[in-house]
Amino acid sequence: MIRPLRIKNIQQPVKIKQPITIDKVKQPIKLASPLDIEADRLDIRPLNPVTDGVQVYGSAPTPLLTDSDGRLIITTNLTDPSQNRNYKEITFTDVTAAQEWTYLPAQDTSQLITYTYAVVNQGDSAVQIKLELSPNNVIFQFHRSWEIAPREVGIVVPAYFLHYSRIAVKSADQDRHSAVDIYFQAQQ
């Protein structure tokens, strides 16, 4: 009667304490101590990777790939991210900056990789702009404000992420109005 092979010194799963480089992957694995094996009869023969191999799994339900020498094959399904990006632009022209804040429509920024507002002051009077962020398109929180001189451009980039953002403009001079063009540009 042939009994199954039993290995006595089973260790806990290996925990990687530092990143493993490709050079480390190419090196043979060394056991911390010899394995004690009990068996009545051993079948000593050349090992075949198909019938005698070990499969290693990562987080996916399929085993890691190796070449014919047993080296790990590194693959990726990622392509150049710039190839997959879409460009989005919304332009608001001739927005009047008066004594009271003029709010532009909120932009849903939840699916955007990056976005920027460009505010072009077309008038002869300075304008104030403010950026507000919102988690739900109802409650808006003031984020930052800027003053843009006449015939200048202001670039507005938020430092925080929330689902929605919006710009508001008003004249810096209570007695004068100014016209502004606002560009919302984003990469998806």
Residue frames as a rotation matrix with the C-alpha (Angstrom) as fourth column:
MET 1
0.584 0.812 0.000 0.00
0.812 -0.584 0.000 0.00
0.000 0.000 -1.000 0.00
ILE 2
-0.497 -0.712 0.496 1.35
0.705 -0.665 -0.246 3.41
0.505 0.227 0.833 -0.99
ARG 3
0.221 0.519 -0.826 0.69
0.865 -0.496 -0.079 6.20
-0.450 -0.697 -0.558 1.47
PRO 4
0.784 0.069 0.616 0.47
0.424 -0.785 -0.452 9.80
0.453 0.616 -0.645 0.32
LEU 5
-0.312 -0.942 0.125 3.51
0.661 -0.310 -0.684 11.98
0.683 -0.131 0.719 0.77
ARG 6
0.784 0.518 -0.341 3.36
0.599 -0.490 0.633 14.02
0.161 -0.701 -0.695 4.02
ILE 7
-0.195 -0.810 0.553 5.35
0.355 -0.584 -0.730 17.18
0.914 0.054 0.401 4.62
LYS 8
0.126 0.238 -0.963 5.82
0.974 0.156 0.166 18.00
0.190 -0.959 -0.212 8.29
ASN 9
-0.467 -0.442 -0.766 7.37
0.678 -0.735 0.010 21.49
-0.568 -0.515 0.643 8.43
ILE 10
0.065 0.563 0.824 4.61
0.865 -0.444 0.235 23.61
0.498 0.698 -0.515 6.92
GLN 11
-0.833 -0.394 -0.388 5.25
0.529 -0.773 -0.351 27.28
-0.162 -0.498 0.852 7.59
GLN 12
0.121 0.821 -0.559 2.76
0.386 -0.557 -0.735 30.15
-0.914 -0.127 -0.385 7.77
PRO 13
0.699 0.142 0.701 2.05
0.714 -0.194 -0.672 31.93
0.041 0.971 -0.237 4.47
VAL 14
-0.397 -0.918 0.005 4.91
0.916 -0.396 0.067 34.13
-0.060 0.031 0.998 3.36
LYS 15
0.781 0.539 -0.316 4.39
0.524 -0.840 -0.139 37.84
-0.340 -0.057 -0.939 4.01
ILE 16
0.095 -0.743 0.662 6.43
0.856 -0.278 -0.435 40.15
0.507 0.609 0.610 1.81
LYS 17
0.363 -0.028 -0.931 8.01
0.758 -0.573 0.313 42.87
-0.542 -0.819 -0.187 3.93
GLN 18
-0.177 -0.436 -0.882 9.62
-0.260 -0.844 0.469 44.78
-0.949 0.313 0.036 1.08
PRO 19
0.656 0.475 -0.586 9.06
-0.660 -0.015 -0.751 45.00
-0.365 0.880 0.304 -2.68
ILE 20
0.234 -0.538 0.810 10.43
0.328 0.828 0.456 42.13
-0.915 0.159 0.370 -4.75
THR 21
-0.001 -0.317 -0.948 12.51
-0.777 -0.597 0.200 43.13
-0.629 0.737 -0.246 -7.76
ILE 22
0.808 0.269 -0.524 12.62
-0.573 0.562 -0.596 41.18
0.134 0.782 0.608 -11.01
ASP 23
-0.159 -0.938 -0.308 16.19
-0.668 0.332 -0.666 40.08
0.727 0.099 -0.679 -10.16
LYS 24
-0.592 0.015 0.806 14.86
-0.732 0.409 -0.545 38.50
-0.338 -0.913 -0.231 -6.94
VAL 25
0.503 0.857 0.108 12.11
-0.701 0.478 -0.528 36.71
-0.505 0.190 0.842 -8.88
LYS 26
0.539 -0.353 -0.764 14.75
-0.623 0.443 -0.645 35.07
0.566 0.824 0.019 -11.14
GLN 27
-0.542 -0.797 0.269 16.64
-0.764 0.333 -0.553 33.63
0.351 -0.505 -0.789 -8.15
PRO 28
-0.325 0.411 -0.852 15.76
0.210 0.909 0.359 30.17
0.922 -0.062 -0.382 -6.78
ILE 29
0.506 0.552 0.663 13.64
-0.605 -0.320 0.729 30.04
0.615 -0.770 0.172 -3.63
LYS 30
-0.590 -0.735 -0.336 15.60
-0.162 0.515 -0.842 28.86
0.791 -0.442 -0.423 -0.58
LEU 31
0.506 0.759 -0.409 13.86
0.241 0.331 0.912 27.04
0.828 -0.560 -0.016 2.26
ALA 32
0.394 -0.311 0.865 14.53
-0.793 -0.592 0.148 28.22
0.465 -0.744 -0.480 5.79
SER 33
-0.263 -0.462 0.847 15.04
-0.780 0.618 0.095 24.63
-0.567 -0.636 -0.523 7.00
PRO 34
-0.921 -0.095 -0.378 15.00
-0.320 0.738 0.594 21.15
0.223 0.668 -0.710 5.48
LEU 35
0.106 0.994 0.028 11.63
-0.949 0.093 0.301 19.44
0.297 -0.059 0.953 5.07
ASP 36
-0.731 -0.217 0.647 11.03
-0.462 0.855 -0.235 16.21
-0.502 -0.471 -0.725 6.98
ILE 37
-0.063 0.682 -0.728 9.30
-0.945 0.194 0.264 13.76
0.321 0.705 0.633 4.64
GLU 38
-0.479 0.010 0.878 7.75
-0.446 0.859 -0.253 10.47
-0.756 -0.512 -0.407 5.70
ALA 39
0.359 0.594 -0.720 6.91
-0.933 0.227 -0.278 7.92
-0.002 0.772 0.636 3.01
ASP 40
0.491 -0.156 0.857 7.07
-0.128 0.960 0.249 4.16
-0.861 -0.232 0.452 2.54
ARG 41
-0.018 -0.458 0.889 7.93
0.883 0.410 0.230 4.39
-0.470 0.789 0.397 -1.13
LEU 42
0.147 0.008 -0.989 9.06
-0.208 -0.977 -0.039 7.41
-0.967 0.212 -0.142 -3.11
ASP 43
0.682 0.078 0.727 8.78
0.678 0.305 -0.669 7.67
-0.274 0.949 0.156 -6.86
ILE 44
0.062 -0.758 -0.650 12.16
-0.002 -0.651 0.759 9.21
-0.998 -0.045 -0.042 -7.74
ARG 45
0.135 0.033 0.990 11.98
0.968 0.209 -0.139 10.47
-0.211 0.977 -0.004 -11.30
PRO 46
-0.902 -0.379 0.208 12.61
0.423 -0.875 0.237 13.68
0.091 0.302 0.949 -13.23
LEU 47
-0.312 0.813 -0.492 9.94
0.407 -0.353 -0.842 16.21
-0.858 -0.463 -0.221 -12.35
ASN 48
-0.560 0.283 0.778 7.54
0.773 -0.157 0.614 17.37
0.297 0.946 -0.131 -15.02
PRO 49
-0.990 0.129 -0.058 6.12
-0.093 -0.904 -0.417 20.92
-0.107 -0.407 0.907 -14.66
VAL 50
-0.408 0.898 -0.166 2.73
-0.535 -0.088 0.840 19.84
0.739 0.431 0.517 -16.00
THR 51
0.355 0.584 -0.730 2.17
0.180 0.724 0.666 17.06
0.917 -0.368 0.152 -13.47
ASP 52
0.121 -0.404 -0.907 4.51
0.961 0.276 0.005 18.11
0.248 -0.872 0.422 -10.64
GLY 53
-0.533 -0.411 0.739 4.44
0.358 -0.901 -0.243 21.91
0.767 0.135 0.628 -10.81
VAL 54
-0.400 0.385 -0.832 3.27
0.812 -0.272 -0.516 24.38
-0.425 -0.882 -0.204 -8.19
GLN 55
-0.058 0.449 0.892 0.77
0.683 -0.634 0.363 27.06
0.728 0.630 -0.270 -9.10
VAL 56
-0.716 -0.189 -0.672 0.97
0.625 -0.603 -0.496 30.44
-0.311 -0.775 0.550 -7.41
TYR 57
0.141 0.863 0.484 -2.08
0.892 -0.323 0.316 32.68
0.430 0.387 -0.816 -7.27
GLY 58
-0.934 -0.293 0.206 -2.31
0.201 -0.904 -0.377 36.41
0.297 -0.311 0.903 -6.75
SER 59
-0.682 0.726 -0.092 -5.54
-0.302 -0.394 -0.868 38.29
-0.666 -0.564 0.488 -6.12
ALA 60
-0.135 0.625 -0.769 -7.08
-0.986 -0.004 0.169 37.00
0.103 0.781 0.616 -9.38
PRO 61
0.523 0.427 0.738 -8.63
-0.571 0.818 -0.068 33.52
-0.633 -0.386 0.671 -9.61
THR 62
0.947 -0.270 -0.176 -6.06
0.010 0.571 -0.821 32.46
0.322 0.776 0.543 -12.22
PRO 63
0.591 -0.777 -0.219 -2.48
0.648 0.294 0.703 31.36
-0.481 -0.557 0.677 -11.49
LEU 64
0.422 -0.579 -0.698 0.53
-0.504 -0.790 0.351 33.55
-0.754 0.204 -0.624 -12.21
LEU 65
0.993 -0.062 -0.101 2.15
-0.064 0.438 -0.897 32.86
0.100 0.897 0.431 -15.58
THR 66
0.268 -0.958 0.100 5.69
-0.316 0.011 0.949 31.48
-0.910 -0.286 -0.300 -15.96
ASP 67
0.323 -0.247 -0.913 7.86
-0.938 0.044 -0.344 30.72
0.126 0.968 -0.217 -18.97
SER 68
0.736 -0.008 -0.677 9.37
-0.152 0.972 -0.177 27.30
0.659 0.233 0.715 -19.77
ASP 69
-0.351 -0.910 -0.219 12.27
0.176 0.166 -0.970 28.01
0.920 -0.379 0.102 -17.35
GLY 70
0.044 0.465 -0.884 9.85
0.952 0.250 0.178 28.79
0.304 -0.849 -0.432 -14.52
ARG 71
-0.896 -0.384 -0.225 10.44
0.432 -0.870 -0.237 32.55
-0.104 -0.310 0.945 -14.56
LEU 72
-0.088 0.901 -0.425 7.52
0.566 -0.306 -0.765 34.84
-0.819 -0.308 -0.483 -13.83
ILE 73
-0.536 0.041 0.843 5.93
0.780 -0.358 0.513 36.48
0.323 0.933 0.160 -16.90
ILE 74
-0.480 0.337 -0.810 4.96
0.365 -0.763 -0.534 40.08
-0.798 -0.552 0.244 -16.21
THR 75
-0.591 0.375 0.715 2.13
0.705 -0.191 0.683 41.37
0.393 0.907 -0.151 -18.40
THR 76
-0.669 0.462 -0.582 -0.24
0.140 -0.691 -0.709 44.27
-0.730 -0.556 0.397 -18.23
ASN 77
-0.134 0.689 0.712 -3.46
0.988 0.146 0.045 45.12
-0.073 0.710 -0.700 -19.95
LEU 78
0.414 0.227 -0.881 -2.92
0.328 -0.941 -0.088 48.84
-0.849 -0.252 -0.464 -19.46
THR 79
0.292 -0.316 0.903 -2.36
0.917 -0.174 -0.358 50.92
0.270 0.933 0.239 -22.54
ASP 80
-0.810 -0.561 0.171 -0.94
0.517 -0.821 -0.243 54.40
0.277 -0.108 0.955 -22.77
PRO 81
-0.266 0.783 -0.563 -3.42
0.783 -0.165 -0.600 56.36
-0.563 -0.600 -0.568 -20.60
SER 82
-0.535 0.051 -0.844 -3.21
-0.269 -0.956 0.113 59.38
-0.801 0.288 0.525 -22.90
GLN 83
-0.968 0.191 -0.162 -4.69
-0.096 0.317 0.944 57.21
0.232 0.929 -0.289 -25.69
ASN 84
-0.479 0.817 -0.322 -7.85
0.802 0.556 0.218 56.59
0.357 -0.154 -0.921 -23.63
ARG 85
-0.574 0.232 -0.785 -8.55
0.480 -0.682 -0.552 60.13
-0.663 -0.694 0.280 -22.47
ASN 86
0.084 0.661 0.745 -11.40
0.934 -0.313 0.172 62.23
0.347 0.682 -0.644 -23.77
TYR 87
-0.922 -0.382 -0.056 -11.31
0.384 -0.891 -0.242 65.99
0.042 -0.244 0.969 -23.78
LYS 88
0.144 0.988 -0.064 -14.24
0.981 -0.134 0.140 68.06
0.130 -0.083 -0.988 -22.54
GLU 89
-0.918 -0.391 -0.062 -14.75
0.395 -0.910 -0.125 71.81
-0.008 -0.140 0.990 -22.80
ILE 90
0.286 0.958 0.013 -17.60
0.956 -0.286 0.068 74.10
0.069 -0.007 -0.998 -21.83
THR 91
-0.782 -0.569 0.254 -17.32
0.579 -0.814 -0.042 77.82
0.230 0.114 0.966 -22.63
PHE 92
0.380 0.819 -0.431 -19.28
0.882 -0.461 -0.098 80.64
-0.279 -0.343 -0.897 -21.03
THR 93
-0.574 -0.612 0.544 -18.74
0.771 -0.628 0.107 83.87
0.276 0.481 0.832 -23.00
ASP 94
-0.535 0.271 0.800 -19.64
-0.061 -0.957 0.283 87.46
0.843 0.103 0.529 -22.14
VAL 95
0.148 0.507 -0.849 -20.55
0.891 0.305 0.338 86.69
0.430 -0.806 -0.407 -18.53
THR 96
0.265 0.014 0.964 -21.27
-0.079 -0.996 0.036 89.98
0.961 -0.085 -0.263 -16.77
ALA 97
-0.334 -0.409 -0.849 -19.34
0.877 0.195 -0.439 90.61
0.345 -0.891 0.294 -13.58
ALA 98
0.180 0.515 0.838 -21.51
0.056 -0.856 0.514 93.10
0.982 -0.045 -0.183 -11.68
GLN 99
-0.194 -0.241 0.951 -21.87
-0.831 -0.475 -0.290 94.09
0.522 -0.846 -0.108 -8.00
GLU 100
0.434 0.417 0.799 -23.44
-0.775 0.625 0.094 90.74
-0.460 -0.660 0.594 -6.99
TRP 101
-0.590 -0.657 0.470 -22.00
-0.380 0.739 0.557 87.26
-0.713 0.150 -0.685 -7.52
THR 102
0.367 0.585 -0.723 -22.96
-0.930 0.248 -0.272 85.59
0.020 0.772 0.635 -10.81
TYR 103
-0.136 -0.356 0.925 -22.85
-0.470 0.845 0.256 81.79
-0.872 -0.400 -0.282 -10.42
LEU 104
-0.369 -0.044 -0.928 -22.15
-0.895 0.287 0.342 79.58
0.252 0.957 -0.146 -13.38
PRO 105
0.720 0.657 -0.223 -23.77
-0.584 0.748 0.316 76.14
0.375 -0.097 0.922 -13.63
ALA 106
0.270 -0.588 0.762 -22.12
-0.697 0.427 0.577 73.49
-0.664 -0.687 -0.295 -11.49
GLN 107
0.109 -0.351 -0.930 -19.93
-0.845 0.460 -0.273 70.95
0.524 0.815 -0.246 -13.26
ASP 108
0.937 0.153 0.313 -20.06
-0.288 0.848 0.446 67.25
-0.197 -0.508 0.839 -12.40
THR 109
0.224 -0.953 -0.203 -16.37
-0.916 -0.135 -0.377 66.48
0.332 0.271 -0.904 -11.87
SER 110
0.488 0.039 0.872 -16.81
-0.648 0.685 0.333 62.98
-0.584 -0.728 0.360 -10.40
GLN 111
0.783 -0.144 0.605 -15.57
0.388 0.874 -0.294 61.12
-0.486 0.465 0.740 -13.50
LEU 112
0.886 -0.452 0.104 -12.85
-0.199 -0.574 -0.795 63.56
0.419 0.683 -0.598 -14.55
ILE 113
0.392 -0.844 -0.366 -9.13
0.858 0.479 -0.186 62.88
0.332 -0.241 0.912 -14.25
THR 114
-0.572 -0.549 -0.609 -8.20
0.691 -0.722 0.002 66.54
-0.441 -0.420 0.793 -14.16
TYR 115
0.339 0.688 0.641 -9.98
0.887 -0.462 0.027 69.83
0.315 0.559 -0.767 -14.77
THR 116
-0.673 -0.581 -0.458 -9.25
0.654 -0.756 -0.001 73.54
-0.345 -0.300 0.889 -14.88
TYR 117
0.652 0.758 0.013 -11.16
0.700 -0.595 -0.394 76.77
-0.291 0.266 -0.919 -15.19
ALA 118
-0.651 -0.731 0.206 -9.65
0.758 -0.612 0.226 79.61
-0.039 0.303 0.952 -17.23
VAL 119
0.475 0.783 -0.401 -11.19
0.753 -0.598 -0.274 83.01
-0.454 -0.172 -0.874 -16.56
VAL 120
-0.521 -0.593 0.614 -10.45
0.835 -0.505 0.220 85.71
0.180 0.627 0.758 -19.15
ASN 121
0.082 0.491 -0.867 -11.24
0.560 -0.742 -0.368 89.24
-0.825 -0.455 -0.336 -17.99
GLN 122
-0.127 -0.043 0.991 -12.25
0.979 -0.164 0.118 91.03
0.157 0.986 0.063 -21.22
GLY 123
0.759 0.616 0.210 -13.17
0.570 -0.785 0.243 94.28
0.315 -0.065 -0.947 -19.47
ASP 124
0.006 -0.715 0.699 -11.41
0.082 -0.696 -0.713 97.37
0.997 0.061 0.054 -18.15
SER 125
0.247 0.145 0.958 -12.18
-0.900 -0.334 0.282 96.65
0.361 -0.932 0.048 -14.48
ALA 126
-0.819 -0.573 -0.020 -10.76
-0.505 0.737 -0.448 93.97
0.272 -0.357 -0.894 -12.16
VAL 127
0.316 0.917 -0.244 -13.03
-0.617 0.394 0.681 91.03
0.721 -0.065 0.690 -11.32
GLN 128
-0.440 -0.326 0.837 -13.22
-0.846 0.463 -0.265 88.69
-0.301 -0.824 -0.479 -8.35
ILE 129
0.107 0.467 -0.878 -13.82
-0.571 0.751 0.330 85.01
0.814 0.466 0.347 -8.86
LYS 130
-0.264 -0.182 0.947 -14.45
-0.904 0.389 -0.177 82.26
-0.336 -0.903 -0.267 -6.37
LEU 131
-0.455 0.051 -0.889 -14.48
-0.417 0.870 0.263 78.50
0.787 0.490 -0.375 -6.64
GLU 132
-0.066 0.506 0.860 -16.98
-0.965 0.185 -0.183 76.45
-0.252 -0.843 0.476 -4.68
LEU 133
-0.797 -0.217 -0.564 -17.15
-0.354 0.924 0.144 72.66
0.490 0.314 -0.813 -4.26
SER 134
0.007 0.881 0.473 -20.11
-0.998 0.036 -0.052 70.44
-0.063 -0.472 0.880 -3.43
PRO 135
-0.843 -0.267 0.468 -20.69
-0.298 0.955 0.008 66.79
-0.449 -0.132 -0.884 -2.55
ASN 136
-0.464 0.778 0.424 -24.31
0.641 0.625 -0.446 66.81
-0.612 0.065 -0.788 -3.80
ASN 137
-0.718 0.115 0.687 -24.91
0.535 -0.540 0.650 69.86
0.445 0.834 0.326 -6.06
VAL 138
0.504 0.861 0.066 -26.99
0.563 -0.386 0.731 71.44
0.655 -0.331 -0.679 -3.28
ILE 139
0.892 -0.285 -0.350 -24.59
0.207 -0.431 0.879 72.36
-0.401 -0.856 -0.325 -0.49
PHE 140
0.565 -0.731 0.382 -21.62
0.421 -0.143 -0.896 74.37
0.709 0.668 0.227 -1.84
GLN 141
0.668 -0.466 -0.580 -18.55
0.561 -0.196 0.804 75.22
-0.488 -0.863 0.131 0.19
PHE 142
0.885 -0.439 -0.155 -16.29
-0.462 -0.789 -0.406 78.17
0.056 0.430 -0.901 -0.61
HIS 143
0.733 -0.678 0.046 -12.87
0.677 0.735 0.041 76.88
-0.061 0.001 0.998 -1.66
ARG 144
-0.376 -0.891 -0.254 -10.74
0.782 -0.452 0.429 79.77
-0.497 -0.037 0.867 -2.96
SER 145
0.819 0.569 -0.074 -10.99
0.425 -0.689 -0.587 83.25
-0.385 0.449 -0.806 -4.44
TRP 146
-0.344 -0.894 0.287 -8.86
0.879 -0.198 0.434 85.30
-0.331 0.401 0.854 -6.83
GLU 147
0.516 0.410 -0.752 -8.82
0.004 -0.879 -0.476 88.76
-0.856 0.243 -0.456 -8.32
ILE 148
-0.026 -0.461 0.887 -8.11
0.932 0.310 0.189 89.07
-0.362 0.831 0.422 -12.02
ALA 149
-0.414 -0.250 -0.875 -6.84
0.062 -0.967 0.247 92.36
-0.908 0.048 0.416 -13.43
PRO 150
0.601 0.649 -0.468 -8.33
-0.384 -0.279 -0.880 93.86
-0.701 0.708 0.082 -16.59
ARG 151
0.651 -0.236 -0.721 -7.33
-0.716 0.125 -0.687 92.04
0.253 0.964 -0.088 -19.80
GLU 152
-0.518 -0.810 0.275 -5.69
-0.855 0.481 -0.192 89.22
0.023 -0.335 -0.942 -17.79
VAL 153
0.229 0.505 -0.832 -6.33
-0.392 0.830 0.396 85.46
0.891 0.236 0.388 -17.53
GLY 154
-0.158 -0.212 0.964 -6.75
-0.978 0.171 -0.123 83.57
-0.139 -0.962 -0.235 -14.27
ILE 155
-0.280 0.012 -0.960 -6.25
-0.334 0.936 0.109 79.81
0.900 0.351 -0.258 -14.04
VAL 156
0.019 0.421 0.907 -8.34
-1.000 -0.006 0.023 78.08
0.015 -0.907 0.421 -11.37
VAL 157
-0.185 -0.121 -0.975 -7.49
-0.194 0.977 -0.084 74.57
0.963 0.173 -0.204 -10.19
PRO 158
0.713 0.501 0.490 -9.05
-0.562 -0.010 0.827 73.14
0.420 -0.865 0.274 -7.04
ALA 159
-0.435 -0.873 0.221 -6.83
-0.814 0.276 -0.511 71.66
0.386 -0.402 -0.831 -4.35
TYR 160
-0.639 0.313 0.703 -9.57
-0.363 0.682 -0.634 69.26
-0.678 -0.661 -0.322 -3.19
PHE 161
-0.880 0.391 -0.268 -11.98
-0.083 0.429 0.899 66.86
0.467 0.814 -0.345 -4.83
LEU 162
-0.485 0.842 0.237 -15.74
-0.152 0.186 -0.971 66.84
-0.861 -0.507 0.038 -4.45
HIS 163
-0.181 0.493 0.851 -18.42
0.743 0.635 -0.211 65.64
-0.645 0.594 -0.481 -6.83
TYR 164
0.579 0.478 0.661 -19.31
0.790 -0.529 -0.309 69.12
0.202 0.701 -0.684 -8.17
SER 165
-0.469 -0.652 -0.596 -17.56
0.699 -0.686 0.201 72.45
-0.540 -0.322 0.778 -8.67
ARG 166
0.539 0.596 0.595 -18.70
0.825 -0.516 -0.230 75.88
0.170 0.615 -0.770 -9.81
ILE 167
-0.688 -0.723 0.054 -17.28
0.719 -0.690 -0.078 79.35
0.094 -0.015 0.995 -10.43
ALA 168
0.582 0.786 -0.207 -18.82
0.793 -0.606 -0.068 82.67
-0.179 -0.125 -0.976 -9.44
VAL 169
-0.511 -0.736 0.444 -17.73
0.806 -0.590 -0.048 86.13
0.297 0.334 0.895 -10.66
LYS 170
0.702 0.658 -0.274 -18.36
0.696 -0.716 0.063 89.71
-0.154 -0.235 -0.960 -9.60
SER 171
0.481 -0.499 0.720 -16.80
0.235 -0.718 -0.655 93.07
0.844 0.485 -0.228 -10.25
ALA 172
-0.194 -0.637 -0.746 -14.03
0.960 0.033 -0.277 94.18
0.201 -0.770 0.605 -7.93
ASP 173
-0.998 -0.053 0.014 -15.17
0.052 -0.993 -0.103 97.78
0.020 -0.102 0.995 -8.45
GLN 174
-0.456 0.886 -0.081 -18.72
0.577 0.226 -0.785 98.35
-0.677 -0.405 -0.615 -7.15
ASP 175
0.088 0.502 -0.861 -19.33
-0.274 -0.819 -0.505 101.11
-0.958 0.280 0.065 -9.69
ARG 176
-0.217 -0.257 -0.942 -18.24
-0.966 -0.086 0.246 99.21
-0.145 0.963 -0.230 -12.82
HIS 177
0.769 0.413 0.489 -19.11
-0.277 0.903 -0.327 96.04
-0.577 0.116 0.809 -14.71
SER 178
-0.349 -0.860 -0.373 -16.76
-0.834 0.102 0.543 93.80
-0.429 0.501 -0.752 -16.60
ALA 179
0.742 0.529 -0.411 -17.24
-0.665 0.657 -0.354 91.03
0.083 0.536 0.840 -19.17
VAL 180
-0.283 -0.821 0.495 -15.49
-0.779 0.498 0.380 87.69
-0.559 -0.278 -0.781 -18.65
ASP 181
0.377 0.261 -0.889 -15.13
-0.698 0.711 -0.087 84.51
0.609 0.653 0.450 -20.67
ILE 182
0.004 -0.315 0.949 -14.86
-0.866 0.474 0.161 81.32
-0.501 -0.822 -0.271 -18.63
TYR 183
0.110 -0.096 -0.989 -13.55
-0.707 0.692 -0.146 78.04
0.698 0.716 0.008 -20.00
PHE 184
0.369 -0.005 0.929 -14.07
-0.713 0.640 0.286 74.76
-0.596 -0.768 0.232 -18.17
GLN 185
0.277 -0.380 -0.883 -11.64
-0.771 0.460 -0.440 72.20
0.573 0.803 -0.166 -19.62
ALA 186
0.305 -0.056 0.951 -11.20
-0.763 0.583 0.279 68.62
-0.570 -0.810 0.135 -18.48
GLN 187
-0.492 -0.411 -0.767 -9.70
-0.720 0.688 0.092 65.24
0.490 0.598 -0.635 -19.33
GLN 188
0.517 0.739 0.432 -11.82
-0.851 0.496 0.169 62.16
-0.089 -0.456 0.886 -18.78
